[in-house]
Structure formats: C-alpha cells, structure tokens
Amino acid sequence: MRVVLTVTSVNVNGLRAAAKKGFVEWLAQTAADVVCLQEVRAEPQQLPEAVRQPDGWHVVHAPAAAKGRAGVSLYTRREPDRIQVGFGSAEFDGSGRYVEADLPGVTVASLYLPSGEVGTERQDEKIRFMAEFLDHLKELRQRAAADGREVVVCGDWNIAHREADLKNWRGNTKNSGFLPEEREWLGAVFDPVAGGYVDVVRALNPDVEGPYTWWSYRGRAFDNDAGWRIDYHVATPGLAAKAVKGEVERAATHGERWSDHAPVSVVYEV
C-alpha cells in the first residue's frame, strides 16, 4: 500500500501576526501531515488557541529564551515517538532555532538558522551556529541510519546556495545569505561524502530559477518575483528519492500574503 507523507515548512515572520492575516485558515485547509514553523517569536501562552493547540494536531513549541525572537514549532497529525529541542549546543539550545520529532521511520526537524549581517556579531554567531550544526547533521544521519530511519530538516536556512537561488545574485555576493563561505558550507551539507544530505526541491526542479521562497516587503520584490530561495527540505538520500512533488505555495497577490516567506511543501511516497 502506498503511504504518502506531506511535509510543509514556512517561516511565519511572527505567528501572532500571521494568525491574523490568514495562517489559521491556511492550517485548516492544508493537506500536510507535518508542518514546520520558524520565527514564531512568541511564548506558547501568548498564542491564540487556534494556533497554540489546534484540533487534530500534536504541537511542540520551542521558543527562544530571548523574548520576541526566533522560535520554532512542529505540528504533526500523529503523536511523535520522541521530541528533542535543540541539538546539544551550550550556546544555541535556548535560542529557539531547532526542534526535531521522531515519527514512524522518519525524523522531521524545524530549523531557523541565524540570518547574520556582515561585519557584525550576528554574522559571527551565524558562523558558530553553522559549524556546530553541521556536526549535528552528520551525527543525526549516522544515528538514523543505524536505526533504519530517514531524516528531513526543514526550515529557513538563510543561505541561497547557487546563483539560481536568488534573483539578484550579482548584487548580493558580499551580503550575508550569499557569501562564498556560507555557500561553501551549504555545499558541504549537500556533499555526498561530507554532509550526505539532499536539497529535495532542487533535486525535483534541477534547471529552474528558484522557486523562490522569500521576498522582501520593500519595493515590488514580490510582484516582480525578485526573491531568494532560502527555505529548504534537506533530507537523507533514501527519503529524498521518495519525493514525488515539491512546490512553493506562493500567494496569488501581495495582499494575500501572511508572511514574507511562502510555505514549501513536499510530498514523499514512503
């Protein structure tokens, strides 16, 4: 019997704000089995009931210790067998940037990688996070393989990997998100020997520009599709090979957006 697992990831840019703009309606109609959220920016008790613990979902919220920043969540149709907040990092486990859950045969994680800013401590923080997180990814893959499990880490990775992943790549080669060292790091994640993971949506759409997942609210970036592809499904090869459809749920118009990111959904035939 064919079993389908649909996983959706989206940076909500503040869940309380998104809930007022259409996220609640989106969640009610989504076909996803798992929804990974980033940049929730709220404590669970600050969220309306419709998003804190909606009917039909098991939810884990991992807010940041710093109020009003970061925060990740996982919504699953079935109760996870195991939940883990953070990845064993003394510096980052309280920063609301990572949560993972074990479902039958697969570990699903929600990641919000720091955005960074060249020449500031924020960029130094991003580099430190990347170094620690790559070690975690390798360990997670090895542990999952030993248990006969697959892995998918969904989220806002805040790096465009290739020129095809952002519209104005020439103007961003010295900006955080498209720095050579960041792109090299993400390349290591996708290297079969180093990280051992697959960029699922790119594998499904190898020769296209984008599909972009984030557009600035400034100017007419959305209307002109001048975006970045920084939201990924990063999966172990066995799961990536079972992906049959990947799409960005881009709003029809600027006014219908409830975040500056769009949901990224992948259907896996597991």
Protein Blocks (a to p, Z undefined) as FASTA:
>chain_A
ZZddddddddeeiaklmmmnommmmmmmpcbfbdcdehklpafklpcfklmmgghiacdd
dddfbghiahiddddfbdcfbdcedjhiaklmmnopaccdddehiacddddddebjghia
klmmmmmmmmmmmmmmmmmmmmmmmnopacddedjehpafblmlpfklmlmmmgghiafk
lmmmmmmmmpmklnopacfklmmmmmbghjafbdcfehjllmnopacdfbdcdddfklmm
mpcbdcddddfbfklpcbfbdcddddddZZ
